Amino acid sequence: MNIIERIGKILSDRSTNPRFISSLRKVKEADRVTESINKQLKELDKKMRRQTVNS
């Protein structure tokens, strides 16, 4: 329970909360970029496999 209480205090602290939210936004943005890159890599992999099969 001590950890949960600490997290609650951190989230309720007005000086910490904006920094925490900002870091969450950065993580969310990084996840989107990673997802986009992975999607592009999968498409490239499919194209390369098709070319290998057709060659």
Backbone as CSV, one residue per row, in Angstrom:
resi,resn,N_x,N_y,N_z,CA_x,CA_y,CA_z,C_x,C_y,C_z
1,MET,0.809,-1.196,0.000,0.000,0.000,0.000,0.856,1.264,0.000
2,ASN,2.026,1.172,0.536,2.889,2.335,0.624,3.210,2.884,-0.762
3,ILE,3.446,2.003,-1.719,3.759,2.435,-3.083,2.564,3.147,-3.701
4,ILE,1.373,2.615,-3.496,0.166,3.228,-4.044,-0.036,4.619,-3.454
5,GLU,0.207,4.757,-2.157,0.081,6.073,-1.520,1.094,7.055,-2.088
6,ARG,2.297,6.604,-2.323,3.326,7.484,-2.905,2.926,7.930,-4.309
7,ILE,2.445,6.992,-5.118,2.010,7.341,-6.472,0.869,8.347,-6.409
8,GLY,-0.071,8.130,-5.505,-1.177,9.076,-5.342,-0.694,10.465,-4.982
9,LYS,0.277,10.550,-4.078,0.822,11.847,-3.688,1.536,12.512,-4.857
10,ILE,2.278,11.737,-5.615,2.989,12.288,-6.776,1.998,12.835,-7.793
11,LEU,0.941,12.065,-8.064,-0.045,12.500,-9.049,-0.853,13.695,-8.575
12,SER,-1.075,13.806,-7.279,-1.866,14.921,-6.760,-1.033,16.181,-6.539
13,ASP,0.274,16.056,-6.542,1.155,17.204,-6.351,1.111,18.074,-7.608
14,ARG,0.734,19.309,-7.444,0.548,20.194,-8.605,1.852,20.466,-9.353
15,SER,2.965,20.480,-8.679,4.232,20.753,-9.367,4.728,19.526,-10.126
16,THR,4.371,18.345,-9.683,4.825,17.124,-10.336,3.900,16.722,-11.479
17,ASN,2.623,16.929,-11.290,1.626,16.452,-12.233,1.879,16.906,-13.678
18,PRO,2.149,18.184,-13.954,2.403,18.583,-15.348,3.615,17.873,-15.961
19,ARG,4.628,17.668,-15.154,5.811,16.959,-15.664,5.473,15.506,-15.975
20,PHE,4.676,14.909,-15.114,4.268,13.515,-15.324,3.425,13.397,-16.589
21,ILE,2.467,14.294,-16.751,1.615,14.280,-17.944,2.454,14.504,-19.192
22,SER,3.401,15.409,-19.116,4.279,15.676,-20.256,5.075,14.426,-20.630
23,SER,5.566,13.710,-19.630,6.336,12.503,-19.924,5.436,11.429,-20.533
24,LEU,4.181,11.350,-20.065,3.252,10.391,-20.663,2.986,10.721,-22.120
25,ARG,2.863,11.998,-22.431,2.646,12.410,-23.827,3.836,12.012,-24.694
26,LYS,5.031,12.184,-24.152,6.230,11.815,-24.909,6.273,10.313,-25.156
27,VAL,5.898,9.539,-24.155,5.869,8.082,-24.304,4.825,7.690,-25.343
28,LYS,3.670,8.315,-25.279,2.597,8.027,-26.233,3.036,8.363,-27.652
29,GLU,3.706,9.493,-27.821,4.198,9.896,-29.132,5.252,8.905,-29.632
30,ALA,6.129,8.481,-28.749,7.151,7.506,-29.129,6.512,6.179,-29.535
31,ASP,5.451,5.775,-28.848,4.736,4.551,-29.218,4.141,4.664,-30.611
32,ARG,3.583,5.823,-30.922,3.010,6.033,-32.263,4.083,5.952,-33.344
33,VAL,5.224,6.580,-33.083,6.321,6.548,-34.048,6.810,5.113,-34.236
34,THR,6.959,4.394,-33.141,7.407,3.003,-33.204,6.419,2.150,-33.973
35,GLU,5.144,2.357,-33.736,4.115,1.600,-34.441,4.161,1.892,-35.936
36,SER,4.356,3.139,-36.296,4.447,3.520,-37.703,5.664,2.883,-38.371
37,ILE,6.786,2.922,-37.687,8.009,2.321,-38.233,7.827,0.815,-38.409
38,ASN,7.246,0.157,-37.411,7.021,-1.284,-37.513,6.107,-1.626,-38.680
39,LYS,5.087,-0.818,-38.892,4.161,-1.046,-40.005,4.897,-0.931,-41.340
40,GLN,5.724,0.096,-41.465,6.492,0.290,-42.686,7.478,-0.856,-42.905
41,LEU,8.109,-1.319,-41.833,9.048,-2.435,-41.953,8.338,-3.718,-42.397
42,LYS,7.139,-3.946,-41.881,6.368,-5.131,-42.291,6.018,-5.061,-43.770
43,GLU,5.639,-3.868,-44.240,5.315,-3.696,-45.659,6.546,-3.944,-46.531
44,LEU,7.686,-3.418,-46.106,8.923,-3.649,-46.854,9.288,-5.130,-46.871
45,ASP,9.096,-5.799,-45.753,9.379,-7.224,-45.671,8.497,-8.004,-46.644
46,LYS,7.213,-7.658,-46.703,6.295,-8.320,-47.635,6.742,-8.117,-49.079
47,LYS,7.114,-6.876,-49.408,7.559,-6.578,-50.775,8.819,-7.367,-51.119
48,MET,9.761,-7.427,-50.192,11.002,-8.151,-50.445,10.739,-9.640,-50.626
49,ARG,9.837,-10.195,-49.841,9.509,-11.620,-49.974,8.868,-11.896,-51.323
50,ARG,7.974,-11.008,-51.759,7.343,-11.172,-53.069,8.382,-11.128,-54.182
51,GLN,9.321,-10.187,-54.085,10.356,-10.073,-55.102,11.240,-11.307,-55.113
52,THR,11.527,-11.854,-53.949,12.374,-13.046,-53.860,11.661,-14.237,-54.487
53,VAL,10.379,-14.359,-54.234,9.600,-15.471,-54.784,9.488,-15.329,-56.289
54,ASN,9.302,-14.110,-56.798,9.140,-13.877,-58.230,10.450,-13.964,-58.990
55,SER,11.569,-13.861,-58.334,12.876,-13.889,-59.027,13.308,-15.268,-59.402
